[in-house]
Amino acid sequence: MARCALTTIDNPYDPFTQFDAWFQFDEGKGYHSCAYLARIARTSDQLSGAENEQEIERAIDDIIKYNPLGIYKKVKATAQPEPAVTA
């Protein structure tokens, strides 16, 4: 399953593998992408993890669709399957 993240076109960091640097850059520029996404995404403890991921992707798509500044983009990372546990 692919995970999605919201980022900006000028952020050189990967939000999946370099989150701290990515977040610091984003906040420093005043974008506050995490807070913006949290306001748009309708996630819930009542939804499954997969349903929340779908909702986050829908919110990211809406942010990009109605992106007046033209600065946002969606990035994806494919989740690696867990290795089989052998006894």
TIZA-750529 format. One record per atom (N, C-alpha, C, O): residue in three letters; atom name; y negated, x negated, z negated. Coordinates in steps of 0.05 Angstrom, whole numbers, plus 5000, padded with zeros to 4 digits. Atoms other than C-alpha are relative to their C-alpha. Layout:
<recs>
("ala", "CA", (Y, X, Z))
...
</recs>
This chain:
<recs>
("met", "N", (5024, 4983, 5000))
("met", "CA", (5000, 5000, 5000))
("met", "C", (4975, 4982, 5000))
("met", "O", (4973, 4963, 4985))
("ala", "N", (5025, 5016, 4998))
("ala", "CA", (4932, 4973, 5019))
("ala", "C", (4980, 5011, 4980))
("ala", "O", (4976, 5035, 4977))
("arg", "N", (5022, 4993, 5018))
("arg", "CA", (4877, 4973, 4967))
("arg", "C", (4974, 4995, 5015))
("arg", "O", (4972, 4978, 5032))
("cys", "N", (5026, 5002, 4988))
("cys", "CA", (4805, 4982, 4988))
("cys", "C", (4979, 4993, 4980))
("cys", "O", (4981, 4999, 4956))
("ala", "N", (5022, 5006, 5017))
("ala", "CA", (4741, 4955, 4960))
("ala", "C", (4974, 5002, 5016))
("ala", "O", (4974, 4999, 5040))
("leu", "N", (5027, 4998, 4988))
("leu", "CA", (4667, 4965, 4974))
("leu", "C", (4986, 4973, 4996))
("leu", "O", (4987, 4962, 4974))
("thr", "N", (5015, 5024, 5002))
("thr", "CA", (4626, 4903, 4988))
("thr", "C", (4976, 5002, 5018))
("thr", "O", (4972, 5022, 5032))
("thr", "N", (5023, 5001, 4982))
("thr", "CA", (4563, 4883, 5025))
("thr", "C", (5004, 4978, 5020))
("thr", "O", (5019, 4959, 5016))
("ile", "N", (4996, 5019, 4978))
("ile", "CA", (4556, 4845, 5089))
("ile", "C", (4992, 4972, 4994))
("ile", "O", (5000, 4953, 5007))
("asp", "N", (5010, 5027, 5006))
("asp", "CA", (4521, 4786, 5056))
("asp", "C", (5014, 4987, 4976))
("asp", "O", (5008, 4965, 4968))
("asn", "N", (4986, 5012, 5023))
("asn", "CA", (4568, 4776, 4997))
("asn", "C", (5023, 4982, 5010))
("asn", "O", (5042, 4992, 5022))
("pro", "N", (4980, 5018, 4990))
("pro", "CA", (4610, 4714, 5011))
("pro", "C", (5026, 5000, 4984))
("pro", "O", (5045, 4986, 4992))
("tyr", "N", (4976, 5001, 5017))
("tyr", "CA", (4661, 4727, 4956))
("tyr", "C", (5019, 5024, 5005))
("tyr", "O", (5011, 5045, 5014))
("asp", "N", (4979, 4980, 4997))
("asp", "CA", (4726, 4766, 4959))
("asp", "C", (5002, 5016, 4974))
("asp", "O", (5007, 5005, 4953))
("pro", "N", (4999, 4984, 5024))
("pro", "CA", (4725, 4825, 4911))
("pro", "C", (5027, 5002, 4988))
("pro", "O", (5030, 5010, 4965))
("phe", "N", (4972, 4999, 5010))
("phe", "CA", (4801, 4821, 4903))
("phe", "C", (5007, 4974, 4985))
("phe", "O", (5020, 4975, 4964))
("thr", "N", (4991, 5025, 5011))
("thr", "CA", (4810, 4747, 4889))
("thr", "C", (4978, 4984, 4985))
("thr", "O", (4984, 4966, 4970))
("gln", "N", (5023, 5014, 5013))
("gln", "CA", (4740, 4724, 4866))
("gln", "C", (4981, 5021, 4988))
("gln", "O", (4957, 5020, 4992))
("phe", "N", (5016, 4977, 5009))
("phe", "CA", (4717, 4786, 4829))
("phe", "C", (4976, 4992, 4984))
("phe", "O", (4954, 5002, 4988))
("asp", "N", (5023, 5008, 5017))
("asp", "CA", (4673, 4751, 4777))
("asp", "C", (4977, 4990, 5016))
("asp", "O", (4954, 4998, 5012))
("ala", "N", (5021, 5011, 4983))
("ala", "CA", (4634, 4712, 4830))
("ala", "C", (4989, 5022, 5018))
("ala", "O", (4964, 5024, 5023))
("trp", "N", (5009, 4978, 4983))
("trp", "CA", (4632, 4774, 4875))
("trp", "C", (4981, 5018, 4985))
("trp", "O", (4960, 5026, 4995))
("phe", "N", (5015, 4981, 5016))
("phe", "CA", (4606, 4818, 4819))
("phe", "C", (4973, 4988, 4992))
("phe", "O", (4952, 5001, 4993))
("gln", "N", (5025, 5013, 5007))
("gln", "CA", (4553, 4767, 4797))
("gln", "C", (4981, 5000, 5024))
("gln", "O", (4957, 5005, 5021))
("phe", "N", (5017, 5000, 4976))
("phe", "CA", (4527, 4761, 4869))
("phe", "C", (4989, 5028, 5005))
("phe", "O", (4966, 5032, 5010))
("asp", "N", (5007, 4972, 4995))
("asp", "CA", (4527, 4837, 4877))
("asp", "C", (4978, 5010, 4980))
("asp", "O", (4958, 5022, 4989))
("glu", "N", (5020, 4992, 5020))
("glu", "CA", (4490, 4850, 4812))
("glu", "C", (4974, 4984, 5003))
("glu", "O", (4952, 4996, 5000))
("gly", "N", (5024, 5017, 4997))
("gly", "CA", (4442, 4792, 4824))
("gly", "C", (4982, 5010, 5023))
("gly", "O", (4958, 5007, 5021))
("lys", "N", (5015, 4989, 4978))
("lys", "CA", (4421, 4824, 4890))
("lys", "C", (4990, 5028, 4995))
("lys", "O", (4974, 5039, 5010))
("gly", "N", (5009, 4973, 5007))
("gly", "CA", (4411, 4891, 4855))
("gly", "C", (5015, 5022, 5015))
("gly", "O", (5005, 5044, 5016))
("tyr", "N", (4985, 4980, 4986))
("tyr", "CA", (4464, 4927, 4896))
("tyr", "C", (5015, 5019, 4981))
("tyr", "O", (5016, 5043, 4986))
("his", "N", (4984, 4984, 5019))
("his", "CA", (4506, 4951, 4837))
("his", "C", (5021, 5017, 5013))
("his", "O", (5023, 5041, 5008))
("ser", "N", (4980, 4986, 4984))
("ser", "CA", (4563, 4969, 4884))
("ser", "C", (5021, 5014, 4983))
("ser", "O", (5029, 5036, 4990))
("cys", "N", (4979, 4988, 5017))
("cys", "CA", (4613, 4983, 4828))
("cys", "C", (4989, 5026, 4988))
("cys", "O", (5003, 5046, 4988))
("ala", "N", (5012, 4976, 5012))
("ala", "CA", (4566, 5033, 4794))
("ala", "C", (4995, 5021, 5022))
("ala", "O", (4999, 5045, 5017))
("tyr", "N", (5004, 4981, 4978))
("tyr", "CA", (4549, 5065, 4862))
("tyr", "C", (5026, 5013, 5007))
("tyr", "O", (5027, 5038, 5010))
("leu", "N", (4973, 4989, 4994))
("leu", "CA", (4623, 5073, 4878))
("leu", "C", (5009, 5019, 4978))
("leu", "O", (5021, 5040, 4984))
("ala", "N", (4992, 4983, 5022))
("ala", "CA", (4636, 5102, 4809))
("ala", "C", (4986, 5027, 5000))
("ala", "O", (4997, 5047, 4992))
("arg", "N", (5015, 4975, 4998))
("arg", "CA", (4582, 5155, 4820))
("arg", "C", (5011, 5018, 5022))
("arg", "O", (5009, 5042, 5020))
("ile", "N", (4991, 4984, 4977))
("ile", "CA", (4612, 5177, 4887))
("ile", "C", (5029, 5008, 4998))
("ile", "O", (5036, 5030, 5005))
("ala", "N", (4971, 4995, 5001))
("ala", "CA", (4687, 5172, 4874))
("ala", "C", (5006, 5021, 4978))
("ala", "O", (4996, 5018, 4956))
("arg", "N", (4992, 4979, 5019))
("arg", "CA", (4717, 5233, 4839))
("arg", "C", (5028, 4993, 4989))
("arg", "O", (5047, 5008, 4994))
("thr", "N", (4974, 5008, 5012))
("thr", "CA", (4773, 5196, 4802))
("thr", "C", (5004, 5015, 4974))
("thr", "O", (4985, 5025, 4962))
("ser", "N", (4993, 4986, 5024))
("ser", "CA", (4809, 5225, 4743))
("ser", "C", (5026, 4990, 4987))
("ser", "O", (5043, 4979, 5001))
("asp", "N", (4975, 5007, 5014))
("asp", "CA", (4862, 5210, 4690))
("asp", "C", (5021, 5021, 5008))
("asp", "O", (5045, 5015, 5004))
("gln", "N", (4981, 4979, 4993))
("gln", "CA", (4894, 5274, 4715))
("gln", "C", (5014, 4994, 5027))
("gln", "O", (5034, 5006, 5034))
("leu", "N", (4989, 5007, 4975))
("leu", "CA", (4908, 5242, 4783))
("leu", "C", (5019, 4976, 4997))
("leu", "O", (5016, 4961, 4978))
("ser", "N", (4982, 5024, 5000))
("ser", "CA", (4963, 5192, 4799))
("ser", "C", (4984, 4976, 5010))
("ser", "O", (4962, 4978, 5020))
("gly", "N", (5013, 5024, 4990))
("gly", "CA", (4946, 5120, 4815))
("gly", "C", (4995, 5001, 5030))
("gly", "O", (4974, 4993, 5039))
("ala", "N", (5003, 4998, 4971))
("ala", "CA", (4958, 5133, 4889))
("ala", "C", (4978, 5020, 5008))
("ala", "O", (4963, 5015, 5026))
("glu", "N", (5021, 4980, 4994))
("glu", "CA", (4913, 5195, 4888))
("glu", "C", (4972, 4988, 4994))
("glu", "O", (4953, 4993, 5009))
("asn", "N", (5025, 5013, 5006))
("asn", "CA", (4858, 5155, 4854))
("asn", "C", (4992, 4980, 5021))
("asn", "O", (4969, 4978, 5028))
("glu", "N", (5006, 5019, 4979))
("glu", "CA", (4864, 5100, 4906))
("glu", "C", (4991, 5014, 5025))
("glu", "O", (4972, 5004, 5038))
("gln", "N", (5009, 4985, 4977))
("gln", "CA", (4858, 5152, 4961))
("gln", "C", (4972, 5010, 4997))
("gln", "O", (4956, 5010, 5015))
("glu", "N", (5027, 4990, 5006))
("glu", "CA", (4796, 5181, 4928))
("glu", "C", (4980, 4977, 5001))
("glu", "O", (4958, 4981, 5011))
("ile", "N", (5018, 5023, 4998))
("ile", "CA", (4765, 5112, 4922))
("ile", "C", (4995, 4993, 5029))
("ile", "O", (4972, 4987, 5037))
("glu", "N", (5004, 5006, 4971))
("glu", "CA", (4777, 5099, 4996))
("glu", "C", (4983, 5022, 5013))
("glu", "O", (4966, 5015, 5030))
("arg", "N", (5016, 4979, 4989))
("arg", "CA", (4747, 5167, 5013))
("arg", "C", (4970, 4996, 4992))
("arg", "O", (4953, 4999, 5009))
("ala", "N", (5028, 5005, 5009))
("ala", "CA", (4685, 5150, 4971))
("ala", "C", (4988, 4977, 5015))
("ala", "O", (4965, 4977, 5022))
("ile", "N", (5010, 5024, 4986))
("ile", "CA", (4679, 5082, 5004))
("ile", "C", (4992, 5008, 5029))
("ile", "O", (4972, 5000, 5039))
("asp", "N", (5006, 4991, 4973))
("asp", "CA", (4683, 5115, 5073))
("asp", "C", (4974, 5017, 5001))
("asp", "O", (4959, 5014, 5020))
("asp", "N", (5025, 4985, 5002))
("asp", "CA", (4628, 5164, 5052))
("asp", "C", (4975, 4983, 4997))
("asp", "O", (4955, 4987, 5009))
("ile", "N", (5023, 5019, 5004))
("ile", "CA", (4583, 5108, 5027))
("ile", "C", (4993, 4986, 5026))
("ile", "O", (4970, 4983, 5032))
("ile", "N", (5004, 5014, 4975))
("ile", "CA", (4592, 5071, 5092))
("ile", "C", (4988, 5020, 5021))
("ile", "O", (4970, 5012, 5036))
("lys", "N", (5009, 4980, 4981))
("lys", "CA", (4581, 5135, 5133))
("lys", "C", (4970, 5006, 4996))
("lys", "O", (4955, 5009, 5015))
("tyr", "N", (5028, 4993, 5006))
("tyr", "CA", (4515, 5151, 5098))
("tyr", "C", (4985, 4976, 4989))
("tyr", "O", (4969, 4978, 4971))
("asn", "N", (5011, 5026, 5009))
("asn", "CA", (4494, 5078, 5090))
("asn", "C", (4972, 4995, 5012))
("asn", "O", (4970, 4984, 5034))
("pro", "N", (5027, 5003, 4988))
("pro", "CA", (4418, 5079, 5101))
("pro", "C", (4991, 4972, 5004))
("pro", "O", (4975, 4966, 5022))
("leu", "N", (5009, 5028, 4997))
("leu", "CA", (4409, 5004, 5091))
("leu", "C", (5018, 4984, 5018))
("leu", "O", (5010, 4962, 5026))
("gly", "N", (4982, 5014, 4982))
("gly", "CA", (4468, 4984, 5134))
("gly", "C", (5012, 4975, 4987))
("gly", "O", (5019, 4956, 5001))
("ile", "N", (4990, 5025, 5014))
("ile", "CA", (4493, 4934, 5081))
("ile", "C", (5028, 5002, 4990))
("ile", "O", (5040, 4981, 4983))
("tyr", "N", (4973, 4997, 5012))
("tyr", "CA", (4560, 4963, 5059))
("tyr", "C", (5022, 4998, 5021))
("tyr", "O", (5018, 5005, 5044))
("lys", "N", (4976, 5001, 4983))
("lys", "CA", (4629, 4950, 5087))
("lys", "C", (5024, 5003, 4982))
("lys", "O", (5023, 4998, 4958))
("lys", "N", (4974, 4996, 5015))
("lys", "CA", (4701, 4965, 5067))
("lys", "C", (5018, 4976, 5007))
("lys", "O", (5020, 4967, 5030))
("val", "N", (4980, 5021, 4996))
("val", "CA", (4751, 4909, 5057))
("val", "C", (5026, 5010, 4988))
("val", "O", (5027, 5025, 4969))
("lys", "N", (4973, 4991, 5009))
("lys", "CA", (4826, 4918, 5047))
("lys", "C", (5016, 4976, 4993))
("lys", "O", (5014, 4954, 5004))
("ala", "N", (4981, 5020, 5008))
("ala", "CA", (4879, 4878, 5012))
("ala", "C", (5027, 5014, 4998))
("ala", "O", (5029, 5035, 4985))
("thr", "N", (4973, 4989, 5001))
("thr", "CA", (4953, 4892, 5020))
("thr", "C", (5013, 4991, 4975))
("thr", "O", (5015, 4968, 4969))
("ala", "N", (4986, 5007, 5025))
("ala", "CA", (4989, 4896, 4954))
("ala", "C", (5028, 4989, 5007))
("ala", "O", (5042, 5000, 5023))
("gln", "N", (4974, 5012, 4996))
("gln", "CA", (5049, 4851, 4952))
("gln", "C", (5021, 5015, 4984))
("gln", "O", (5016, 5022, 4961))
("pro", "N", (4979, 4986, 5015))
("pro", "CA", (5114, 4885, 4933))
("pro", "C", (5010, 4983, 4976))
("pro", "O", (5011, 4959, 4978))
("glu", "N", (4990, 5015, 5024))
("glu", "CA", (5141, 4867, 4864))
("glu", "C", (5028, 4989, 5007))
("glu", "O", (5044, 5002, 5020))
("pro", "N", (4973, 5011, 4995))
("pro", "CA", (5201, 4820, 4867))
("pro", "C", (5021, 5016, 4985))
("pro", "O", (5016, 5025, 4962))
("ala", "N", (4978, 4986, 5013))
("ala", "CA", (5267, 4852, 4850))
("ala", "C", (5009, 4984, 4975))
("ala", "O", (5011, 4959, 4976))
("val", "N", (4991, 5012, 5025))
("val", "CA", (5290, 4838, 4779))
("val", "C", (5031, 5000, 5000))
("val", "O", (5043, 5021, 5004))
("thr", "N", (4971, 5001, 5001))
("thr", "CA", (5361, 4814, 4775))
("thr", "C", (5009, 4992, 4971))
("thr", "O", (4996, 4977, 4958))
("ala", "N", (4990, 5005, 5027))
("ala", "CA", (5402, 4812, 4711))
("ala", "C", (5021, 4978, 5000))
("ala", "O", (5031, 4971, 4978))
</recs>
